[in-house]
Amino acid sequence: MMPDYDNGTSYARRGEHYVRGHYSRANGSGNDSYSEYMDSKQSYRSGKSEDCKRRMLAALEEHMDALTEELGEMSKDADCREERETISRYIDKLRKMM
């Protein structure tokens, strides 16, 4: 059954800020934050300048911020215990990588 938007019904969760299923890390230009990070990292490796390093770290920060926001949205949107456990397991795996 499709939502009936004319009668005020839909699958949207009323009163919640995020929209279910919007987990894309792509930005408005179509180039995602990871690609920007990798491009700036390559520039830093080639030139080793402080400006390249600053851009690389800014891109890394943007990518990690997008990643943590995505994980948070997925966690809020989890519909069952197994889904939450899977997300938690991978967050623990990331924690152990450091």
Order of alpha helices (4+ residues) and beta strands (2+ residues): alpha-alpha-alpha
